[in-house]
Structures are given as structure tokens and as C-alpha cells.
């Protein structure tokens, strides 16, 4: 178990100094569920989302509650495989398993599911889920450099706005959009400040603790207060010296939904410290804010989300540029790429990440796995071997 900055698996539990935010985020799911249940009871709609491409600003401006539905439970994979192929991404299967078992309370509360057309597996799963759930399909452009891509995406964002207005009998005004932009920009800013704490030689928290600061629902006022409080408590404070002796890791690859943190735990329990997480669960979606001063708030929202460098885009040069920038800012000593089995877009793109790591002079490890813990020991051996290589280059012994 990692002793760096406290127990990396238990938030505040075992930490060397108290931070109130850790305790709140330890119970994040229950806090989010209470918030969604109370909002629904007061007449606010709950809107489920599956991907970072859905602009939460539109849902907030419609008076709704945006809730992430991505499944991270291995237990939900079996029920999904009764209808889905076994050789499909575990995130897709887990999400669909929750649907079949009616086991995700946020999905059961949802008045609408926004389905983003990222990978083919998700698109076909949406067809099955859409037979019994109200769904709006948000079609992504696949070629971000194409002349018509932005126009297509703006039209899709406008269609989502119109669908929310019609379904919930509301008018999404420019003023409401600007208020929502302000809220989301504040949340992104606070999460960026938390992420930037990891640039220190001895960060005041672990990568797992930082990941645990993610919420299922965006812009819950209490969560925003705890983000700000955590920054105030931790800014300028160094963690134990053990943190400085650990191998600094940049993680990249697939999203890591709540409950699917096994590989990150292995990394940090093996002597690593995840100082940067480029994944959709980490830095990628918070790098850029929406232009709050633009004349057309809807267009500004579309612009921000269009820039997400997901592996479904072709070409995806922006992701390589982001990884190179993060390597300069967070000074990782190695790159670990996580690939969920059958995630073809990230799997194929891993060749480019490996080449980039070589150009940067940083050791690289690709880990392909699913939600089952059956290969945990094998992954740990590979991670430990990587760290030995890093320590051999630096001449620094294991902590």
C-alpha cells in the first residue's frame, strides 16, 4: 500500500494531515445521488451523459442536472455480455450492464440520455439502450481538420439545445448559457489548480486522491467549495519526502470511470506517483475554458468542446501536442498508457504515443486490460520492471 501522502486508496484516511475535502469526496457518490434526488423532486430534470463531448453548460442552462453514466464495475460486465459481444470494451459493457440491471440510480433518475457518437461500440450499444430509454444522439465530426467539421459540430450542439428546450419546456437564453459557462469555467479552473499541485517535487496528494476529486455531477455547489478549500489547504505544502523519491508517472489512454481505478492503484502501490493524467478522467477536458466574452455563447461552447483531442478523431495531432506539453510541465519520468481491451482507437493510436515517448526520451509502457483483477499481479510485475528501468537511469534507489 502506498504511504506517499497518505493511503492512496482511502482519501483522507491515513493522511498525514487533515483536508476536509478528502472526507467529502470519499462519499462523493452518495452526495451526488442526494443532490440529484433532491433536484428531481424539485422539478429539475436529470440528464445522463456518456462522454466529455456533451456540453454540460447546455444542460445546466436548461435547469437540468448533468450526470455521468460511464460504468466502472466489473460486476456489470456479465449481464451486458448476454446481449453484447465478450470482446467489447469493458466500459461499454459495464455501462450497458447497469442499464439492463437497472442498477445505476443516476440512469434510473435520468429523464434523457445524451449519446455521443464516439466509437462504434458505443454507437451500437446506444441502439439497444435507446429502445427503452429516452435518448438524444449527439453526432461528432470525425475529421477535426475538415473545413465543414466545425459547422457540423455547431449544428449538432444547436440541435441538442433545441431538444432540451422541447423536452423540458424551457427556453435556453443567452443569459442562462452565460451563467452556465461561468459555473463550468469556475469548476474547470479549480480542477486545473488542483492538478497543478502535482507539478511539485513532493506533491501534497497522490494521483489517486486527485482522481477521486472527480464528481459524477458537475458544478454541485458543495463540491466547488471543497475544491477551493482543498487548494487553500494544500497550496504551497509539500508532501512527505517519500513523494519526491517515487517515480513520476504520466498516465494516458482510455477514460478511468469511478470504480475502475485498479491500474492506477497498482502504479502507486508499486512506488509510482501519477503526477499527470492526460485521460478524459484527468486533464484533457479541463485544459480549455469556454470564451465567456464571446458574442455567441452557444458557438463559444461548441468551440471549446470541439477541441477535445479524443482518439476517435483523425488525425489526432492535438493529443500528441498535449502530451508533449504536459511532459514539460509535470516532468514525468515515464509514460504509462492504459488501454481497455477492444478499445481500437486508443490501441492503434498507442503506436504514436510510444514514438512520442521515444522522442521525449521517456520510458513507455502500454497496459491492455479489462475490469477483471485476474491480471493484476502480471501488471504489477511489468510496472515494477518499468520503475527499475527509470531508477537505473536516474541512479535513485527505490523508496
KAZI-V69004 format. One record per residue. N is the residue number from 1. PHI is phi in degrees with one decimal (NA if undefined). PSI is psi in radians with two decimals (* if undefined). Layout:
# KAZI-V69004
N;PHI;PSI / N;PHI;PSI
This chain:
# KAZI-V69004
1;NA;2.37 / 2;-66.2;2.33 / 3;-104.2;0.00 / 4;-68.2;2.06 / 5;58.1;0.51 / 6;97.9;-3.09 / 7;-72.3;1.97 / 8;-66.8;-0.27 / 9;-97.8;-0.03 / 10;-133.2;0.42 / 11;56.2;-2.16 / 12;-72.2;-0.39 / 13;-64.5;2.05 / 14;91.0;-0.02 / 15;-68.7;2.64 / 16;-76.2;-0.32 / 17;-146.9;2.61 / 18;-78.0;2.50 / 19;-138.7;2.02 / 20;-56.8;-0.58 / 21;-61.1;-0.62 / 22;-57.3;-0.76 / 23;-63.1;-0.71 / 24;-65.0;-0.77 / 25;-75.8;-0.34 / 26;-59.3;-0.57 / 27;-109.9;0.53 / 28;-55.7;-0.76 / 29;-61.2;-0.81 / 30;-66.2;-0.65 / 31;-63.5;-0.75 / 32;-65.9;-0.68 / 33;-66.4;-0.72 / 34;-59.9;-0.76 / 35;-62.5;-0.82 / 36;-65.8;-0.70 / 37;-64.9;-0.77 / 38;-66.9;-0.67 / 39;-63.9;-0.75 / 40;-63.7;-0.72 / 41;-63.9;-0.49 / 42;-87.2;0.02 / 43;102.0;0.03 / 44;-83.9;2.39 / 45;-77.1;2.64 / 46;-107.5;2.25 / 47;-120.3;2.08 / 48;-83.8;2.47 / 49;-128.7;2.71 / 50;-117.1;-0.06 / 51;-160.3;2.72 / 52;-70.1;-0.19 / 53;-73.2;-0.36 / 54;-71.7;2.11 / 55;-71.2;1.88 / 56;-62.9;-0.43 / 57;-57.5;-0.67 / 58;-65.7;-0.71 / 59;-66.6;-0.77 / 60;-62.8;-0.71 / 61;-67.3;-0.42 / 62;-85.0;0.04 / 63;84.7;0.17 / 64;-92.6;3.04 / 65;-115.6;1.94 / 66;-83.6;2.14 / 67;-124.2;2.25 / 68;-76.5;2.33 / 69;-111.6;0.10 / 70;-61.8;2.27 / 71;-85.0;2.39 / 72;-124.4;0.28 / 73;-103.5;2.24 / 74;-67.0;-0.49 / 75;-66.0;-0.41 / 76;-87.4;-0.11 / 77;-68.6;-0.76 / 78;-56.9;-0.91 / 79;-58.8;-0.58 / 80;-68.9;-0.64 / 81;-69.9;-0.13 / 82;-69.5;-0.35 / 83;-126.8;-0.41 / 84;-104.9;2.72 / 85;-63.0;2.56 / 86;-66.7;-0.57 / 87;-90.3;0.93 / 88;-122.6;2.70 / 89;-51.1;2.31 / 90;-64.8;-0.48 / 91;-64.2;-0.76 / 92;-64.9;-0.80 / 93;-64.9;-0.74 / 94;-63.4;-0.75 / 95;-60.5;-0.76 / 96;-72.2;-0.58 / 97;-61.4;-0.73 / 98;-58.7;-0.72 / 99;-61.7;-0.82 / 100;-66.2;-0.66 / 101;-87.1;-0.10 / 102;52.4;0.75 / 103;-104.3;-0.11 / 104;-99.9;1.89 / 105;-62.4;-0.49 / 106;-70.1;-0.67 / 107;-66.6;-0.69 / 108;-68.2;-0.47 / 109;-81.3;-0.32 / 110;-67.9;2.29 / 111;-85.8;-0.31 / 112;-156.4;2.53 / 113;-115.9;2.20 / 114;-93.8;2.10 / 115;-109.7;1.97 / 116;-92.3;2.30 / 117;-83.1;1.33 / 118;-88.5;-1.64 / 119;-86.2;2.85 / 120;-63.8;-0.63 / 121;-60.6;-0.77 / 122;-65.0;-0.75 / 123;-58.5;-0.75 / 124;-75.2;-0.57 / 125;-63.6;-0.64 / 126;-60.0;-0.60 / 127;-60.9;-0.71 / 128;-70.8;-0.82 / 129;-63.4;-0.63 / 130;-68.7;-0.17 / 131;-70.0;-0.43 / 132;-128.3;0.03 / 133;-124.0;2.47 / 134;-69.4;2.21 / 135;-139.3;2.50 / 136;-120.8;2.14 / 137;-89.9;2.14 / 138;-102.8;1.91 / 139;-87.3;2.11 / 140;-89.2;2.51 / 141;-70.4;2.58 / 142;-100.5;-0.33 / 143;-119.2;1.58 / 144;-62.6;-0.38 / 145;-87.5;-0.10 / 146;-69.3;2.56 / 147;-62.2;-0.55 / 148;-93.7;-0.05 / 149;-62.6;-0.81 / 150;-66.1;-0.70 / 151;-62.4;-0.72 / 152;-61.8;-0.78 / 153;-66.6;-0.72 / 154;-61.2;-0.66 / 155;-65.4;-0.68 / 156;-66.5;-0.70 / 157;-64.6;-0.69 / 158;-65.8;-0.67 / 159;-62.4;-0.67 / 160;-63.9;-0.75 / 161;-57.9;-0.81 / 162;-66.7;-0.63 / 163;-65.8;-0.72 / 164;-65.0;-0.74 / 165;-61.5;-0.78 / 166;-69.0;-0.78 / 167;-67.0;-0.70 / 168;-103.3;0.12 / 169;53.4;0.88 / 170;-131.0;2.83 / 171;-109.8;2.14 / 172;-89.8;1.72 / 173;-83.3;2.85 / 174;-60.4;-0.63 / 175;-64.4;-0.74 / 176;-65.2;-0.69 / 177;-62.8;-0.72 / 178;-66.0;-0.66 / 179;-62.9;-0.74 / 180;-67.6;-0.66 / 181;-60.2;-0.75 / 182;-61.1;-0.74 / 183;-64.0;-0.87 / 184;-67.4;-0.65 / 185;-62.9;-0.65 / 186;-65.5;-0.78 / 187;-62.2;-0.78 / 188;-61.9;-0.71 / 189;-62.5;-0.78 / 190;-64.5;-0.71 / 191;-69.5;-0.57 / 192;-64.7;-0.74 / 193;-63.1;-0.66 / 194;-64.5;-0.78 / 195;-61.5;-0.64 / 196;-68.5;-0.31 / 197;-62.1;-0.43 / 198;-76.0;-0.10 / 199;-73.4;-0.32 / 200;-65.8;2.73 / 201;-61.6;-0.67 / 202;-127.5;1.46 / 203;-59.3;2.65 / 204;-81.5;0.02 / 205;-152.0;2.93 / 206;-92.0;2.93 / 207;-62.7;-0.64 / 208;-66.5;-0.71 / 209;-63.3;-0.68 / 210;-63.9;-0.75 / 211;-60.9;-0.65 / 212;-67.4;-0.20 / 213;-77.8;-0.10 / 214;-70.0;2.55 / 215;-119.0;2.67 / 216;-72.0;-0.57 / 217;-114.9;2.33 / 218;-79.6;2.57 / 219;60.5;0.60 / 220;-69.0;2.18 / 221;-52.1;-0.72 / 222;-65.3;-0.64 / 223;-65.3;-0.74 / 224;-61.4;-0.70 / 225;-62.9;-0.69 / 226;-71.9;-0.58 / 227;-58.5;-0.88 / 228;-62.7;-0.72 / 229;-65.0;-0.68 / 230;-64.8;-0.72 / 231;-62.2;-0.77 / 232;-63.1;-0.70 / 233;-73.7;-0.59 / 234;-101.1;-0.36 / 235;-58.8;2.25 / 236;81.8;-0.03 / 237;-99.8;2.32 / 238;-90.9;2.55 / 239;-77.2;-3.11 / 240;-57.3;2.71 / 241;-56.8;-0.43 / 242;-56.3;-0.57 / 243;-62.7;-0.72 / 244;-67.5;-0.39 / 245;-90.1;-0.15 / 246;-82.4;2.79 / 247;-76.5;2.15 / 248;-79.3;2.17 / 249;-118.7;2.38 / 250;-105.8;2.12 / 251;-94.2;2.52 / 252;-144.4;3.08 / 253;110.1;-2.45 / 254;-72.1;2.83 / 255;-63.3;2.63 / 256;-120.0;1.58 / 257;-71.8;2.90 / 258;-56.8;2.23 / 259;99.2;-0.18 / 260;-115.8;0.78 / 261;-99.4;0.30 / 262;-57.8;-0.78 / 263;-67.8;-0.69 / 264;-62.6;-0.69 / 265;-62.4;-0.73 / 266;-61.4;-0.75 / 267;-60.1;-0.84 / 268;-79.1;-0.45 / 269;-78.7;-0.19 / 270;-100.8;0.16 / 271;102.8;0.19 / 272;-100.1;2.92 / 273;-139.6;1.99 / 274;-78.0;1.75 / 275;-88.4;-0.36 / 276;-145.2;2.38 / 277;-126.2;1.77 / 278;-74.1;-0.31 / 279;-54.4;2.90 / 280;-59.5;-0.40 / 281;-82.0;-0.05 / 282;-123.0;-2.04 / 283;-80.3;-0.54 / 284;-48.2;-0.89 / 285;-79.1;-0.13 / 286;-109.6;0.10 / 287;-66.6;-0.58 / 288;-124.7;2.42 / 289;-95.9;2.90 / 290;-80.0;2.41 / 291;-67.2;1.81 / 292;-74.8;-0.25 / 293;-97.9;-0.01 / 294;-67.0;2.68 / 295;-69.2;-0.55 / 296;-117.8;1.74 / 297;-63.1;-0.58 / 298;-66.2;-0.73 / 299;-64.9;-0.67 / 300;-63.9;-0.68 / 301;-63.5;-0.81 / 302;-59.7;-0.73 / 303;-58.1;-0.82 / 304;-61.9;-0.83 / 305;-73.4;-0.47 / 306;-61.5;-0.48 / 307;-82.7;-0.05 / 308;-61.7;2.17 / 309;-88.2;1.22 / 310;-81.9;2.66 / 311;-69.4;-0.19 / 312;-75.0;-0.25 / 313;-83.3;2.58 / 314;-141.2;2.14 / 315;-76.8;2.89 / 316;-119.4;0.90 / 317;-62.2;-0.51 / 318;-61.3;-0.56 / 319;-66.7;-0.73 / 320;-64.4;-0.66 / 321;-64.8;-0.70 / 322;-66.3;-0.76 / 323;-61.1;-0.73 / 324;-64.1;-0.70 / 325;-66.5;-0.77 / 326;-63.5;-0.62 / 327;-61.3;-0.65 / 328;-71.3;-0.61 / 329;-82.5;-0.62 / 330;-107.2;-0.12 / 331;52.8;0.88 / 332;-67.7;2.63 / 333;-95.7;-0.15 / 334;-161.2;2.86 / 335;-120.0;2.25 / 336;-116.7;2.14 / 337;-105.2;2.20 / 338;-100.9;2.20 / 339;-122.8;2.12 / 340;-72.8;2.45 / 341;-54.4;2.34 / 342;74.8;0.18 / 343;-85.4;1.50 / 344;-66.5;-0.65 / 345;-65.2;-0.82 / 346;-70.7;-0.59 / 347;-64.6;-0.81 / 348;-65.6;-0.69 / 349;-70.8;-0.27 / 350;-61.1;-0.44 / 351;-61.9;-0.67 / 352;-70.3;-0.65 / 353;-65.5;-0.72 / 354;-60.4;-0.75 / 355;-63.0;-0.72 / 356;-63.1;-0.75 / 357;-58.7;-0.69 / 358;-63.1;-0.72 / 359;-64.0;-0.60 / 360;-82.5;-0.18 / 361;72.8;0.56 / 362;-116.5;2.24 / 363;-57.7;2.56 / 364;-130.1;2.47 / 365;-136.8;2.24 / 366;-102.5;2.21 / 367;-117.4;2.04 / 368;-106.8;2.20 / 369;-156.6;-3.11 / 370;-128.7;-2.72 / 371;-85.6;-0.19 / 372;-73.0;2.46 / 373;-81.8;0.11 / 374;-63.0;-0.46 / 375;-104.4;0.26 / 376;-60.2;-0.74 / 377;-64.2;-0.72 / 378;-64.2;-0.72 / 379;-63.9;-0.72 / 380;-60.8;-0.71 / 381;-62.8;-0.74 / 382;-67.3;-0.70 / 383;-65.1;-0.77 / 384;-62.9;-0.65 / 385;-65.3;-0.70 / 386;-59.9;-0.79 / 387;-65.6;-0.61 / 388;-63.4;-0.67 / 389;-62.3;-0.76 / 390;-63.7;-0.79 / 391;-66.3;-0.54 / 392;-66.2;-0.59 / 393;-72.9;-0.61 / 394;-92.4;-0.30 / 395;73.8;0.28 / 396;-100.4;2.24 / 397;-72.7;2.86 / 398;-66.0;2.52 / 399;-68.7;*
